[in-house]
Amino acid sequence: MAQDTAFYEKIDQIFNPNGDALVMGILNITPDSFSDGGSYLSEAEWMAQCTTMVNQGADIIDIGGFSTRPGFTEVSPQDEENRVIPVILSIRKQFPNLLISIDTFRAPLAEKAVRAGANIINDISGGQFDAQMFATVARLQVPYVLMHNGPALQTMHANRTVNPNIVQEVFDFLQTQSQKLEALGTNKIIIDPGFGFAKTLEDNFALHQHLQTFQSLPYPLLIGISRKSMIKASSTTDPESRQTRTTDLHRSALANGARILRVHDVAHAKQLTSIHNQQIN
């Protein structure tokens, strides 16, 4: 289905240094995600949730079929494909001008998802878990979320010690991997420090405190802290306290260069980005 001019302007806005901050809504098509596993497994459920997020102002919907929470169970490539491709097809049909992201580290699925109507590839491995991912991205010429993570799927949540050089490590990784992509002829790169992946709580907070470091890289910055352990660790069990803490961290991230907030709660994030965009424009 053909997209209108506003659709392409939204993509261009991601890579415009003076563009608005955007909200990416999370849609997990999984039975075991840590916060909403099993909630959106039927077409009626996933379409209702997508519609809610769109109505709340989501600029991008990020669809994933492989939960990578601590203690995850590995999903076969076929099962992951069976979960997400029907969702992409139905959402694209219902919302022809919506930006859709596919959350996968598998290059063959990333390509099938783009053929089905996805516009962005969101790879938690930063190209490490599938040697063909970068070549696939370059061939498809779609925006790519490059996230920092450990080098192996099976050990990314293994016990770690605090890394006093975590900011430099993440910066170097994102710079090196983005240069590999550019050498293949693609520069539509979005960087993600990878909160909660191959990091201690202390590492996560150190990264958040130094987000301005990543402004020297010429790529838009995506932040994904929604319902992560760093929220739980810095708030009480009261939902209002957690929302307040999430808001504080998101506000700080926007002030320090974040361009995309990847979230479960679109309404709160949209309020923040709207205020931020008004202030900077």
C-alpha positions, 0 to 999 in steps of 0.5 A: 500500500502506497504511503503519502508524503507525511510518511517519508517526512517522518523518516527524514525527521529521524535523521534531521539533527533539528527534528522532533523527538519521537516515540516508539511504542513497544508491541511484544508478540511473545508469551514470555516478555517480562512485562506484557508477555502473552497480552497480544497474541491474537489479531484482536489483541495486537490490533487493539494495542497498536490502535491505542498506541497510535491514538496516543501519538506513537510515531513508530511501532516496534514489533518483536517476537523473541523475548530477550528478558533475563532467563529467556527461552530461545525461539526458533527462527520459524516461530519468530517469523510466524509470530511477527509477519502476520502482525506486520501485514495486518498493521500495515494494511490498517495503518498505511502511513505508520512507521513500523520497526521489526525487533530482531537480530536475525537477518533473514527475518529482518528482510522478510519483515521489510518485504511485509511492510516494516520500515526499520530494523531494530537489532539488539545485537548491533550486528553481532548475532548474525553475520549477514545482518549488516549486508542485509541492511545495506541491501535493503537501505532501511533505517537500522537501530544499532544497539550495544550488547555483549557478543553472544546471545546466551551470555548477554545477561550473565553476571557481570562486574561494574565496568568503570569504562562502560561509557567509552566501551559503548561509545567505541562499539557504536562508532566501530559498528556504524563505520562498518555499516557506512563502509557498506553504503548505508548511513541511516543509523540510529544508535542505542546504548543498550540499557539492561543488556550486558551491563550492571545497574551501575553501568546503566546509570553511568551511561544515562549520566553521560548520554551527552557523550554520544552526541559527538556521533552523527546519529540519532540516539534511541533510549530504551529504559521502559520497565527496565531493572534500573527503574525498579531499583530507583523507585518503590513498588508503587506504580506512581513512583515508577512512573515518576522515576521513568518520567525523570529519566526520560526527561533527562535523556531528552535534555541530553540528546535522545531523539527516540524514546522506546516505551510501553507507556506511549501517552506519558512519553508523548507528553514529554516529547511534545513539551520538549519539542515545543521548547527546542523549536 
